[in-house]
Amino acid sequence: MLLTTTLSLAAAAAVINFWLALRCGQVRAKAGISIGTGGNDLLERRMRAQLNFVENTPWVLLLIAGIELAGKGGAWLAPVGAVFMLGRVAHGLGMDGTGLAAGRTAGTIITMLTQLGLAIAAVLVVLGKL
């Protein structure tokens, strides 16, 4: 079977995206907001967390798929993807601005390092160095 790591991580991403959307929906229902944010700070934060997720996750999945297709993923690729997904959960929780606010910073750092690391790995694969 091809792309087992990518498929597993895409499934995890779908679940996380569902969770992030559900969190937005909870605030919408409680505040009676149908469209936009209605000036609700928590809804805006949660919507931003979900958008940030969908802005960054496709690049990570694409890089993971490319590295995996090249046969260069090895044992390190799945854990890197798992750490990325955990970072995205931390970011989502941290965006609420509550006691878990440090999760936003941790998630941001994890996301940046994952994308940069995977981009470097992809270039090394192309150059035949990995």
Backbone as CSV, one residue per row, in Angstrom:
resi,resn,N_x,N_y,N_z,CA_x,CA_y,CA_z,C_x,C_y,C_z
1,MET,0.851,-1.184,0.000,0.000,0.000,0.000,0.891,1.238,0.000
2,LEU,0.544,2.184,-0.834,1.299,3.433,-0.936,0.784,4.481,0.034
3,LEU,1.673,5.324,0.472,1.345,6.524,1.247,0.577,6.249,2.541
4,THR,0.969,5.229,3.264,0.272,4.912,4.516,0.464,6.013,5.556
5,THR,1.642,6.599,5.604,1.885,7.689,6.550,1.040,8.899,6.183
6,THR,1.049,9.248,4.908,0.269,10.401,4.448,-1.220,10.183,4.703
7,LEU,-1.708,8.992,4.388,-3.129,8.713,4.583,-3.508,8.777,6.060
8,SER,-2.663,8.233,6.914,-2.929,8.287,8.353,-2.949,9.724,8.860
9,LEU,-1.997,10.516,8.399,-1.932,11.911,8.839,-3.071,12.741,8.254
10,ALA,-3.488,12.434,7.031,-4.636,13.133,6.437,-5.905,12.821,7.237
11,ALA,-6.032,11.586,7.695,-7.176,11.221,8.535,-7.133,11.996,9.852
12,ALA,-5.955,12.070,10.449,-5.813,12.843,11.689,-6.154,14.306,11.450
13,ALA,-5.698,14.845,10.313,-5.981,16.241,9.986,-7.481,16.470,9.816
14,ALA,-8.176,15.525,9.198,-9.623,15.662,9.020,-10.328,15.699,10.373
15,VAL,-9.889,14.861,11.301,-10.493,14.835,12.632,-10.219,16.147,13.365
16,ILE,-8.990,16.640,13.274,-8.644,17.904,13.932,-9.439,19.055,13.315
17,ASN,-9.566,19.078,11.996,-10.334,20.130,11.347,-11.802,20.075,11.771
18,PHE,-12.347,18.874,11.881,-13.724,18.708,12.368,-13.860,19.268,13.781
19,TRP,-12.888,18.931,14.637,-12.899,19.411,16.024,-12.827,20.941,16.069
20,LEU,-11.955,21.527,15.259,-11.837,22.983,15.229,-13.139,23.628,14.750
21,ALA,-13.776,23.032,13.743,-15.058,23.556,13.244,-16.147,23.416,14.303
22,LEU,-16.145,22.305,14.998,-17.124,22.077,16.065,-16.990,23.125,17.161
23,ARG,-15.755,23.463,17.498,-15.518,24.487,18.520,-16.076,25.842,18.078
24,CYS,-15.943,26.154,16.796,-16.541,27.390,16.272,-18.061,27.319,16.369
25,GLY,-18.610,26.187,15.973,-20.051,25.999,16.004,-20.638,26.115,17.399
26,GLN,-19.897,25.649,18.386,-20.366,25.751,19.769,-20.533,27.211,20.183
27,VAL,-19.562,28.037,19.837,-19.647,29.463,20.181,-20.772,30.113,19.389
28,ARG,-20.883,29.757,18.108,-21.954,30.316,17.270,-23.323,30.020,17.877
29,ALA,-23.527,28.768,18.255,-24.829,28.363,18.809,-25.125,29.086,20.117
30,LYS,-24.130,29.148,20.977,-24.326,29.782,22.286,-24.603,31.288,22.150
31,ALA,-23.898,31.925,21.201,-24.040,33.376,21.044,-25.100,33.760,20.010
32,GLY,-25.655,32.786,19.308,-26.665,33.089,18.298,-26.108,33.818,17.090
33,ILE,-24.907,33.462,16.686,-24.250,34.115,15.547,-24.281,33.154,14.363
34,SER,-24.895,33.587,13.276,-25.009,32.729,12.095,-23.880,32.973,11.093
35,ILE,-23.595,34.229,10.814,-22.595,34.583,9.804,-21.592,35.552,10.423
36,GLY,-20.328,35.380,10.076,-19.287,36.259,10.603,-19.001,35.957,12.062
37,THR,-18.436,36.932,12.737,-18.082,36.736,14.141,-19.015,37.465,15.093
38,GLY,-19.804,38.372,14.568,-20.703,39.138,15.436,-19.969,39.900,16.518
39,GLY,-18.687,40.175,16.301,-17.897,40.882,17.299,-17.512,40.015,18.490
40,ASN,-17.737,38.720,18.398,-17.430,37.798,19.492,-15.949,37.417,19.425
41,ASP,-15.195,37.821,20.444,-13.747,37.584,20.460,-13.398,36.098,20.439
42,LEU,-14.101,35.296,21.206,-13.801,33.867,21.247,-14.065,33.209,19.900
43,LEU,-15.166,33.589,19.250,-15.461,33.031,17.930,-14.385,33.433,16.927
44,GLU,-13.970,34.676,16.983,-12.918,35.129,16.073,-11.634,34.341,16.290
45,ARG,-11.280,34.104,17.543,-10.076,33.334,17.858,-10.184,31.906,17.331
46,ARG,-11.348,31.306,17.535,-11.533,29.916,17.100,-11.575,29.808,15.576
47,MET,-12.197,30.791,14.937,-12.205,30.788,13.467,-10.789,30.957,12.930
48,ARG,-10.008,31.798,13.575,-8.625,32.020,13.152,-7.793,30.758,13.350
49,ALA,-8.048,30.046,14.446,-7.325,28.797,14.702,-7.617,27.787,13.596
50,GLN,-8.886,27.692,13.193,-9.228,26.754,12.130,-8.621,27.195,10.802
51,LEU,-8.697,28.475,10.494,-8.116,28.954,9.245,-6.615,28.744,9.230
52,ASN,-5.959,28.990,10.339,-4.522,28.772,10.414,-4.203,27.299,10.152
53,PHE,-5.040,26.413,10.672,-4.864,24.979,10.439,-4.957,24.662,8.945
54,VAL,-6.007,25.189,8.284,-6.171,24.870,6.863,-5.173,25.612,5.971
55,GLU,-4.538,26.641,6.488,-3.479,27.325,5.732,-2.179,26.531,5.745
56,ASN,-1.908,25.859,6.838,-0.609,25.204,7.008,-0.607,23.706,6.735
57,THR,-1.673,23.028,7.060,-1.693,21.571,6.978,-1.514,21.025,5.562
58,PRO,-2.114,21.614,4.525,-1.894,21.055,3.186,-0.425,21.015,2.770
59,TRP,0.342,22.026,3.146,1.765,22.045,2.787,2.503,20.901,3.468
60,VAL,2.194,20.680,4.732,2.848,19.595,5.470,2.474,18.250,4.859
61,LEU,1.190,18.052,4.578,0.761,16.789,3.983,1.367,16.578,2.599
62,LEU,1.463,17.643,1.819,2.066,17.541,0.487,3.543,17.157,0.583
63,LEU,4.260,17.791,1.482,5.677,17.458,1.659,5.848,16.025,2.168
64,ILE,5.013,15.613,3.093,5.084,14.245,3.606,4.784,13.251,2.484
65,ALA,3.767,13.535,1.678,3.425,12.648,0.566,4.575,12.544,-0.432
66,GLY,5.187,13.675,-0.760,6.301,13.663,-1.704,7.490,12.876,-1.187
67,ILE,7.827,13.087,0.051,8.950,12.363,0.664,8.626,10.873,0.731
68,GLU,7.387,10.559,1.085,6.974,9.159,1.178,6.967,8.506,-0.206
69,LEU,6.453,9.197,-1.215,6.451,8.659,-2.577,7.863,8.399,-3.094
70,ALA,8.799,9.236,-2.673,10.192,9.068,-3.082,10.859,7.898,-2.348
71,GLY,10.139,7.330,-1.382,10.691,6.205,-0.626,11.721,6.622,0.399
72,LYS,11.671,7.870,0.820,12.694,8.396,1.730,12.156,8.726,3.118
73,GLY,10.915,8.352,3.399,10.313,8.691,4.684,10.934,7.961,5.852
74,GLY,11.124,6.693,5.712,11.698,5.912,6.797,10.881,6.022,8.078
75,ALA,11.518,5.658,9.171,10.845,5.624,10.474,10.625,7.015,11.071
76,TRP,11.240,8.033,10.541,11.152,9.365,11.137,9.939,10.154,10.669
77,LEU,9.383,9.811,9.520,8.355,10.656,8.910,7.037,10.664,9.696
78,ALA,6.567,9.507,10.116,5.305,9.440,10.864,5.390,10.204,12.193
79,PRO,6.455,10.024,12.970,6.543,10.810,14.211,6.595,12.320,13.975
80,VAL,7.246,12.746,12.911,7.274,14.175,12.595,5.852,14.662,12.315
81,GLY,5.108,13.890,11.537,3.722,14.250,11.253,2.859,14.244,12.502
82,ALA,3.089,13.280,13.376,2.312,13.202,14.618,2.588,14.407,15.510
83,VAL,3.838,14.809,15.602,4.184,15.984,16.408,3.529,17.232,15.808
84,PHE,3.523,17.318,14.479,2.849,18.441,13.823,1.377,18.488,14.227
85,MET,0.701,17.329,14.166,-0.727,17.287,14.499,-0.962,17.672,15.962
86,LEU,-0.125,17.196,16.854,-0.245,17.579,18.263,-0.022,19.085,18.439
87,GLY,0.909,19.625,17.676,1.153,21.068,17.712,-0.056,21.864,17.245
88,ARG,-0.762,21.326,16.255,-1.955,22.022,15.760,-3.077,21.988,16.789
89,VAL,-3.185,20.897,17.538,-4.182,20.832,18.616,-3.815,21.841,19.702
90,ALA,-2.537,21.876,20.065,-2.083,22.831,21.080,-2.369,24.264,20.630
91,HIS,-2.118,24.549,19.358,-2.378,25.883,18.826,-3.863,26.216,18.927
92,GLY,-4.712,25.274,18.538,-6.155,25.501,18.599,-6.636,25.803,20.005
93,LEU,-6.137,25.042,20.964,-6.507,25.296,22.361,-5.932,26.627,22.848
94,GLY,-4.709,26.908,22.458,-4.040,28.134,22.885,-4.680,29.394,22.333
95,MET,-5.329,29.275,21.192,-5.968,30.444,20.587,-7.152,30.953,21.405
96,ASP,-7.668,30.135,22.315,-8.769,30.599,23.174,-8.311,31.701,24.124
97,GLY,-7.005,31.799,24.349,-6.480,32.844,25.220,-6.675,32.562,26.693
98,THR,-6.912,31.333,27.046,-7.116,30.964,28.449,-5.799,30.471,29.055
99,GLY,-5.897,29.618,30.057,-4.718,29.078,30.720,-3.845,28.233,29.811
100,LEU,-4.365,27.867,28.638,-3.584,27.074,27.686,-2.947,27.940,26.594
101,ALA,-2.836,29.237,26.856,-2.334,30.178,25.850,-0.950,29.816,25.341
102,ALA,-0.137,29.167,26.162,1.203,28.759,25.726,1.130,27.762,24.576
103,GLY,0.001,27.077,24.443,-0.173,26.135,23.344,-0.121,26.813,21.994
104,ARG,-0.570,28.061,21.943,-0.517,28.799,20.681,0.928,28.974,20.236
105,THR,1.773,29.391,21.144,3.187,29.584,20.815,3.844,28.268,20.459
106,ALA,3.587,27.248,21.266,4.176,25.931,21.005,3.722,25.413,19.646
107,GLY,2.433,25.528,19.366,1.909,25.062,18.086,2.488,25.820,16.906
108,THR,2.670,27.111,17.070,3.254,27.928,16.004,4.693,27.507,15.734
109,ILE,5.464,27.343,16.783,6.866,26.934,16.627,6.957,25.553,15.991
110,ILE,6.143,24.623,16.464,6.145,23.269,15.900,5.787,23.311,14.419
111,THR,4.781,24.098,14.072,4.359,24.207,12.677,5.483,24.756,11.807
112,MET,6.105,25.837,12.247,7.174,26.450,11.459,8.354,25.496,11.286
113,LEU,8.762,24.872,12.377,9.900,23.954,12.299,9.592,22.729,11.454
114,THR,8.359,22.229,11.554,7.974,21.071,10.743,8.003,21.418,9.264
115,GLN,7.390,22.533,8.905,7.375,22.919,7.493,8.778,23.149,6.957
116,LEU,9.584,23.860,7.717,10.950,24.129,7.273,11.752,22.836,7.178
117,GLY,11.644,21.988,8.195,12.381,20.725,8.185,11.970,19.829,7.036
118,LEU,10.669,19.722,6.788,10.203,18.895,5.680,10.608,19.493,4.331
119,ALA,10.596,20.809,4.213,11.029,21.450,2.971,12.503,21.160,2.709
120,ILE,13.313,21.238,3.744,14.740,20.925,3.593,14.914,19.457,3.216
121,ALA,14.177,18.578,3.890,14.256,17.147,3.573,13.856,16.902,2.118
122,ALA,12.814,17.579,1.647,12.364,17.408,0.264,13.441,17.840,-0.727
123,VAL,14.084,18.949,-0.435,15.169,19.404,-1.319,16.315,18.403,-1.295
124,LEU,16.641,17.878,-0.140,17.695,16.874,-0.035,17.326,15.604,-0.805
125,VAL,16.056,15.229,-0.793,15.603,14.076,-1.577,15.826,14.346,-3.064
126,VAL,15.427,15.523,-3.527,15.579,15.892,-4.926,17.054,15.877,-5.337
127,LEU,17.915,16.340,-4.436,19.356,16.406,-4.729,20.053,15.057,-4.549
128,GLY,19.305,14.049,-4.088,19.878,12.728,-3.890,20.754,12.632,-2.642
129,LYS,20.574,13.556,-1.722,21.379,13.571,-0.490,20.672,12.896,0.682
130,LEU,19.414,12.529,0.505,18.663,11.875,1.585,18.094,10.578,1.067
